[in-house]
Amino acid sequence: MTPVKAGARFSSYPAYGAMRPVAADGEEGESKMSDQPELAVSPDKVCFLIGRAREFHAKEEVVIPEEPTGSAEDWARQVLADHRDDPSYQELHELIDAMDVEEQINLVALMWLGRGDFSTAEWSEALQEAGERLSAHTADYIIATPLVAGYLEEGLAALGYTCEGITE
């Protein structure tokens, strides 16, 4: 898979809008984006996941505590156990599970970047740690993270991308 460079245009998930490169000063275009780290998952795919995560987390019966009560993997599985039959949970889980390993690593690192755990200068370290922590339960970990849609959106913004047309 060829990494996606900042400044490229995407439209594979039109329901959630095309990606538009945005420089820190708000200017559009490729010339100011060359310093940004490369993203090995389609930003459009991330925007699509953001929309789906918002749909799932917006449901009244979905309550995800902000403080884990156990290890990250156990906590995520316990929190999501009541939602296994939820069609929006199933779709979101299937979308993440269908991603290849490199995409999942980038998705986790992007979430951490948006959460403030890493800076863009530490992108390679975020990728390395995400790769080390990748497991069969990565989808549960991502879905169970409170505010995951916002974190992913912030991570995209930090790398110079934005999602247009995503409805709340």
C-alpha positions as CSV (number, residue, x, y, z in Angstrom):
1,M,0.0,0.0,0.0
2,T,1.3,3.4,-0.9
3,P,1.2,5.9,1.9
4,V,-1.1,8.8,1.4
5,K,0.7,12.1,1.3
6,A,-0.7,15.3,2.8
7,G,-2.2,17.5,0.2
8,A,-3.7,14.8,-1.9
9,R,-7.4,14.8,-2.8
10,F,-9.7,11.9,-1.9
11,S,-13.3,11.0,-2.6
12,S,-13.9,7.3,-2.0
13,Y,-16.4,7.9,0.7
14,P,-18.5,10.7,-0.8
15,A,-21.2,10.5,2.0
16,Y,-18.6,12.0,4.3
17,G,-17.1,14.5,1.9
18,A,-13.7,14.7,0.2
19,M,-10.5,15.5,2.0
20,R,-9.0,18.9,1.7
21,P,-5.5,19.7,2.7
22,V,-5.4,22.6,5.1
23,A,-2.2,24.2,6.2
24,A,-1.7,25.5,9.7
25,D,-2.5,29.1,8.5
26,G,-5.8,27.9,6.9
27,E,-4.4,28.0,3.4
28,E,-5.3,25.2,1.0
29,G,-2.8,23.5,-1.2
30,E,0.1,21.1,-1.4
31,S,3.1,23.4,-1.2
32,K,2.8,24.0,2.6
33,M,2.0,20.4,3.4
34,S,5.3,18.7,2.5
35,D,6.7,18.7,6.1
36,Q,3.8,16.6,7.4
37,P,4.2,12.9,8.3
38,E,2.7,10.4,5.8
39,L,-0.5,8.7,6.7
40,A,-0.8,5.0,5.6
41,V,-4.6,4.9,5.8
42,S,-6.9,6.8,3.5
43,P,-8.1,10.0,5.2
44,D,-11.4,9.4,3.6
45,K,-11.6,6.0,5.3
46,V,-10.9,7.7,8.6
47,C,-13.6,10.3,7.9
48,F,-16.0,7.5,7.2
49,L,-15.1,5.8,10.5
50,I,-15.5,9.1,12.3
51,G,-19.1,9.4,11.0
52,R,-19.8,5.8,12.1
53,A,-18.2,6.3,15.5
54,R,-20.3,9.4,16.1
55,E,-23.5,7.5,15.1
56,F,-22.6,4.7,17.5
57,H,-21.5,6.8,20.4
58,A,-24.6,9.1,20.1
59,K,-27.0,6.4,21.0
60,E,-28.5,6.9,24.5
61,E,-27.8,3.3,25.6
62,V,-24.0,3.6,24.8
63,V,-22.3,4.6,28.0
64,I,-18.5,4.4,28.0
65,P,-16.8,5.4,31.3
66,E,-13.9,7.7,31.0
67,E,-11.7,5.8,33.4
68,P,-10.9,2.2,32.6
69,T,-11.5,-0.3,35.4
70,G,-9.0,-2.9,34.2
71,S,-6.4,-3.4,31.4
72,A,-7.3,-1.6,28.1
73,E,-8.2,-4.8,26.3
74,D,-10.4,-6.2,29.1
75,W,-12.0,-2.9,29.7
76,A,-12.9,-2.4,26.1
77,R,-14.4,-5.9,25.8
78,Q,-16.4,-5.5,29.0
79,V,-17.8,-2.1,28.0
80,L,-18.8,-3.2,24.6
81,A,-20.3,-6.6,25.6
82,D,-23.8,-5.1,25.8
83,H,-23.6,-3.7,22.2
84,R,-22.5,-6.8,20.3
85,D,-25.9,-7.1,18.6
86,D,-26.1,-3.4,17.7
87,P,-25.9,-3.0,13.9
88,S,-23.9,0.3,14.1
89,Y,-21.4,-1.3,16.5
90,Q,-21.1,-4.3,14.2
91,E,-20.5,-2.1,11.1
92,L,-17.9,-0.1,12.8
93,H,-16.2,-3.2,14.2
94,E,-16.2,-4.8,10.7
95,L,-14.8,-1.7,9.1
96,I,-11.8,-1.6,11.5
97,D,-11.3,-5.4,11.4
98,A,-11.2,-5.2,7.5
99,M,-8.3,-2.8,7.6
100,D,-4.9,-4.2,7.1
101,V,-2.3,-4.1,9.9
102,E,-0.6,-0.9,8.7
103,E,-4.0,0.9,8.5
104,Q,-4.9,-0.2,12.0
105,I,-1.6,0.9,13.3
106,N,-2.0,4.3,11.7
107,L,-5.6,4.6,13.0
108,V,-4.5,3.9,16.6
109,A,-1.6,6.4,16.2
110,L,-3.9,9.0,14.7
111,M,-6.3,8.6,17.7
112,W,-3.4,9.1,20.1
113,L,-2.1,12.1,18.1
114,G,-5.6,13.7,18.3
115,R,-5.8,12.9,22.0
116,G,-2.5,14.7,22.6
117,D,-0.5,11.6,23.6
118,F,2.0,12.3,20.8
119,S,2.9,15.3,18.6
120,T,3.3,15.3,14.9
121,A,7.1,15.4,15.5
122,E,6.6,12.1,17.4
123,W,4.6,10.4,14.7
124,S,7.1,7.6,14.1
125,E,7.1,6.9,17.8
126,A,3.3,6.8,17.9
127,L,3.4,4.3,15.0
128,Q,6.0,2.1,16.7
129,E,4.0,2.0,19.9
130,A,0.7,1.3,18.1
131,G,2.4,-1.5,16.3
132,E,3.7,-3.0,19.5
133,R,0.2,-2.8,21.1
134,L,-1.8,-4.0,18.1
135,S,-3.9,-7.0,19.0
136,A,-6.9,-9.0,17.8
137,H,-9.0,-6.6,19.9
138,T,-7.8,-3.3,18.3
139,A,-11.3,-2.6,17.0
140,D,-12.8,-2.9,20.5
141,Y,-10.1,-0.7,21.9
142,I,-10.8,2.1,19.3
143,I,-14.6,1.9,19.6
144,A,-14.5,1.9,23.4
145,T,-12.4,5.0,23.5
146,P,-14.5,7.9,24.7
147,L,-14.5,10.8,22.2
148,V,-12.8,8.6,19.6
149,A,-14.4,10.5,16.7
150,G,-13.1,13.8,18.0
151,Y,-9.6,12.4,18.6
152,L,-9.5,11.0,15.0
153,E,-10.6,14.3,13.6
154,E,-8.0,16.2,15.7
155,G,-5.4,13.7,14.5
156,L,-6.3,14.3,10.9
157,A,-6.2,18.1,11.5
158,A,-2.7,17.8,13.1
159,L,-1.5,16.1,9.9
160,G,-3.1,18.7,7.7
161,Y,-6.4,17.0,6.7
162,T,-10.0,17.9,7.4
163,C,-13.3,16.1,6.8
164,E,-15.9,18.1,4.9
165,G,-19.6,17.5,5.1
166,I,-19.5,15.1,8.1
167,T,-22.9,15.5,9.9
168,E,-22.9,15.3,13.6
